[in-house]
Amino acid sequence: MVTHLQYPEASYDYGMRSALFCEFRQGIFVFIGVEIFFDFIFSFVFQRNIILLLIKNSSADVLSRISQ
């Protein structure tokens, strides 16, 4: 096992690398969370719009059938 007394720069480098890796991993998780959040919101909004369009189209269809 390499101690930091023998190679101080080696342990420093390793510490920096592991800290950077932790930052990187945390950033990825945050990014994925934000992505999922926006995906959910946009899909909800678009689904609502699609449902409203379907309702409008079907009601227009029904009205045109009644008028005929």
Phi and psi restraints in degrees (value plus and minus 20) as a CYANA .aco file:
   2 VAL   PHI    -107.4   -67.4
   2 VAL   PSI     102.4   142.4
   3 THR   PHI    -113.5   -73.5
   3 THR   PSI     139.5   179.5
   4 HIS   PHI     -94.5   -54.5
   4 HIS   PSI     -31.8     8.2
   5 LEU   PHI     -93.6   -53.6
   5 LEU   PSI     -55.4   -15.4
   6 GLN   PHI     -93.8   -53.8
   6 GLN   PSI     -68.2   -28.2
   7 TYR   PHI    -149.3  -109.3
   7 TYR   PSI      65.2   105.2
   8 PRO   PHI     -83.0   -43.0
   8 PRO   PSI     -57.4   -17.4
   9 GLU   PHI     -89.5   -49.5
   9 GLU   PSI     -49.6    -9.6
  10 ALA   PHI     -87.1   -47.1
  10 ALA   PSI     -65.6   -25.6
  11 SER   PHI     -87.7   -47.7
  11 SER   PSI     -56.3   -16.3
  12 TYR   PHI     -82.6   -42.6
  12 TYR   PSI     -66.0   -26.0
  13 ASP   PHI     -80.8   -40.8
  13 ASP   PSI     -64.3   -24.3
  14 TYR   PHI     -83.5   -43.5
  14 TYR   PSI     -62.6   -22.6
  15 GLY   PHI     -81.5   -41.5
  15 GLY   PSI     -64.0   -24.0
  16 MET   PHI     -81.7   -41.7
  16 MET   PSI     -63.7   -23.7
  17 ARG   PHI     -84.6   -44.6
  17 ARG   PSI     -63.2   -23.2
  18 SER   PHI     -87.2   -47.2
  18 SER   PSI     -56.4   -16.4
  19 ALA   PHI     -85.0   -45.0
  19 ALA   PSI     -63.4   -23.4
  20 LEU   PHI     -83.1   -43.1
  20 LEU   PSI     -59.7   -19.7
  21 PHE   PHI     -83.7   -43.7
  21 PHE   PSI     -61.0   -21.0
  22 CYS   PHI     -82.5   -42.5
  22 CYS   PSI     -63.9   -23.9
  23 GLU   PHI     -78.5   -38.5
  23 GLU   PSI     -66.6   -26.6
  24 PHE   PHI     -80.4   -40.4
  24 PHE   PSI     -66.7   -26.7
  25 ARG   PHI     -83.8   -43.8
  25 ARG   PSI     -63.2   -23.2
  26 GLN   PHI     -81.7   -41.7
  26 GLN   PSI     -62.7   -22.7
  27 GLY   PHI     -80.3   -40.3
  27 GLY   PSI     -61.0   -21.0
  28 ILE   PHI     -83.6   -43.6
  28 ILE   PSI     -63.2   -23.2
  29 PHE   PHI     -83.8   -43.8
  29 PHE   PSI     -61.8   -21.8
  30 VAL   PHI     -82.4   -42.4
  30 VAL   PSI     -64.1   -24.1
  31 PHE   PHI     -80.4   -40.4
  31 PHE   PSI     -65.6   -25.6
  32 ILE   PHI     -83.2   -43.2
  32 ILE   PSI     -60.9   -20.9
  33 GLY   PHI     -81.5   -41.5
  33 GLY   PSI     -64.0   -24.0
  34 VAL   PHI     -83.9   -43.9
  34 VAL   PSI     -62.8   -22.8
  35 GLU   PHI     -77.6   -37.6
  35 GLU   PSI     -69.1   -29.1
  36 ILE   PHI     -82.3   -42.3
  36 ILE   PSI     -61.0   -21.0
  37 PHE   PHI     -80.6   -40.6
  37 PHE   PSI     -69.8   -29.8
  38 PHE   PHI     -88.1   -48.1
  38 PHE   PSI     -57.2   -17.2
  39 ASP   PHI     -76.6   -36.6
  39 ASP   PSI     -66.7   -26.7
  40 PHE   PHI     -81.9   -41.9
  40 PHE   PSI     -66.6   -26.6
  41 ILE   PHI     -83.5   -43.5
  41 ILE   PSI     -67.0   -27.0
  42 PHE   PHI     -86.1   -46.1
  42 PHE   PSI     -60.6   -20.6
  43 SER   PHI     -84.4   -44.4
  43 SER   PSI     -58.5   -18.5
  44 PHE   PHI     -83.3   -43.3
  44 PHE   PSI     -66.0   -26.0
  45 VAL   PHI     -82.9   -42.9
  45 VAL   PSI     -66.1   -26.1
  46 PHE   PHI     -88.2   -48.2
  46 PHE   PSI     -57.0   -17.0
  47 GLN   PHI     -81.9   -41.9
  47 GLN   PSI     -61.5   -21.5
  48 ARG   PHI     -82.9   -42.9
  48 ARG   PSI     -63.2   -23.2
  49 ASN   PHI     -82.9   -42.9
  49 ASN   PSI     -61.7   -21.7
  50 ILE   PHI     -84.3   -44.3
  50 ILE   PSI     -62.0   -22.0
  51 ILE   PHI     -83.3   -43.3
  51 ILE   PSI     -62.1   -22.1
  52 LEU   PHI     -82.8   -42.8
  52 LEU   PSI     -61.0   -21.0
  53 LEU   PHI     -82.8   -42.8
  53 LEU   PSI     -63.0   -23.0
  54 LEU   PHI     -81.4   -41.4
  54 LEU   PSI     -62.2   -22.2
  55 ILE   PHI     -83.2   -43.2
  55 ILE   PSI     -64.5   -24.5
  56 LYS   PHI     -81.0   -41.0
  56 LYS   PSI     -66.9   -26.9
  57 ASN   PHI     -83.1   -43.1
  57 ASN   PSI     -64.2   -24.2
  58 SER   PHI     -87.5   -47.5
  58 SER   PSI     -58.3   -18.3
  59 SER   PHI     -87.9   -47.9
  59 SER   PSI     -57.6   -17.6
  60 ALA   PHI     -84.7   -44.7
  60 ALA   PSI     -59.4   -19.4
  61 ASP   PHI     -82.5   -42.5
  61 ASP   PSI     -65.7   -25.7
  62 VAL   PHI     -82.1   -42.1
  62 VAL   PSI     -63.8   -23.8
  63 LEU   PHI     -82.5   -42.5
  63 LEU   PSI     -61.1   -21.1
  64 SER   PHI     -87.1   -47.1
  64 SER   PSI     -54.7   -14.7
  65 ARG   PHI     -87.5   -47.5
  65 ARG   PSI     -59.0   -19.0
  66 ILE   PHI     -86.2   -46.2
  66 ILE   PSI     -62.2   -22.2
  67 SER   PHI     -88.3   -48.3
  67 SER   PSI     -45.8    -5.8
